[in-house]
Every structure is written in C-alpha cells, then in structure tokens.
Amino acid sequence: MGVVTTAISAAIIAAIGMILAWLGKGRSEDLTQRIDRLEGRIDRRFDVMQASIDGLRSDLTQVALAVGVRPRATNA
C-alpha cells in the first residue's frame, strides 16, 4: 500500500512540476524579449552619447589649435 501511495504522490508532483515549467516557459521567453529590447535601447543611447562626445572632442581640438596650444613633451 505504501508503494502505491508513494507512486501516486510522485506522479502528482511530477504533473504539477511539468505544469509549472510550462507556465514559466512563456514568462521566461517574454522576459528575454524585454531584456533584448532594453539592451537595444541602451546601445542606441550609448551610440548617440559617443557621437556627442566625439563632436565635443573635435570642437575642443579646433579651439586648442586656434589658440595655439602646443603638444606636451613626451618622455621618450
């Protein structure tokens, strides 16, 4: 009798586990898609920020050349 009860309990636990895994799978895929979209937005923002920094660096270089700043001496 104990073996039958144990087998029934194991079957019920396995069935519940499979149902939970099936329900969790859809949620996991949804979260993966949301994270991928977030990564794309962050990458685009960093690209815009990098372009802005590059433009600022170019402007500062032009100002330095106009003022007549000389390069620093290197320790060669």
C-alpha positions as CSV (number, residue, x, y, z in Angstrom):
1,M,0.0,0.0,0.0
2,G,2.9,2.4,0.8
3,V,4.4,1.9,-2.6
4,V,1.2,2.8,-4.4
5,T,0.7,5.9,-2.3
6,T,4.3,6.9,-3.0
7,A,3.9,6.3,-6.7
8,I,0.7,8.4,-6.8
9,S,2.3,11.2,-4.9
10,A,5.3,11.2,-7.2
11,A,3.0,11.3,-10.3
12,I,1.1,14.2,-8.9
13,I,4.3,16.1,-8.0
14,A,5.7,15.4,-11.5
15,A,2.5,16.6,-13.1
16,I,2.4,19.8,-11.1
17,G,6.1,20.4,-11.9
18,M,5.5,20.0,-15.6
19,I,2.6,22.4,-15.5
20,L,4.6,25.0,-13.6
21,A,7.5,24.6,-16.1
22,W,5.2,25.0,-19.0
23,L,3.7,28.2,-17.5
24,G,7.1,29.5,-16.6
25,K,8.5,28.9,-20.0
26,G,6.2,31.6,-21.6
27,R,7.1,34.1,-19.0
28,S,10.8,33.4,-19.4
29,E,10.6,34.0,-23.1
30,D,8.7,37.2,-22.5
31,L,11.3,38.5,-20.1
32,T,14.1,37.5,-22.6
33,Q,12.4,39.6,-25.3
34,R,12.0,42.5,-23.0
35,I,15.7,42.4,-21.9
36,D,16.7,42.2,-25.6
37,R,14.7,45.3,-26.4
38,L,16.2,47.1,-23.4
39,E,19.7,46.2,-24.5
40,G,19.0,47.6,-27.9
41,R,17.7,50.9,-26.5
42,I,20.7,51.2,-24.2
43,D,23.1,50.5,-27.1
44,R,21.4,53.2,-29.2
45,R,21.7,55.7,-26.4
46,F,25.4,55.0,-25.9
47,D,26.0,55.4,-29.7
48,V,24.3,58.8,-29.6
49,M,26.3,59.8,-26.5
50,Q,29.6,58.6,-28.1
51,A,28.8,60.7,-31.2
52,S,28.2,63.7,-29.0
53,I,31.5,63.2,-27.1
54,D,33.4,62.8,-30.4
55,G,31.9,66.0,-31.7
56,L,32.8,67.8,-28.4
57,R,36.4,66.5,-28.7
58,S,36.6,67.7,-32.2
59,D,35.4,71.2,-31.2
60,L,37.9,71.3,-28.3
61,T,40.7,70.4,-30.7
62,Q,39.7,73.2,-33.0
63,V,39.7,75.7,-30.1
64,A,43.1,74.5,-28.9
65,L,44.6,74.8,-32.4
66,A,43.1,78.3,-32.8
67,V,44.6,79.4,-29.5
68,G,48.0,78.0,-30.4
69,V,48.4,75.3,-27.8
70,R,51.4,73.1,-28.4
71,P,51.6,69.4,-27.7
72,R,53.1,68.3,-24.4
73,A,56.7,67.0,-24.5
74,T,56.8,63.2,-24.2
75,N,59.3,61.2,-22.1
76,A,60.8,59.2,-24.8
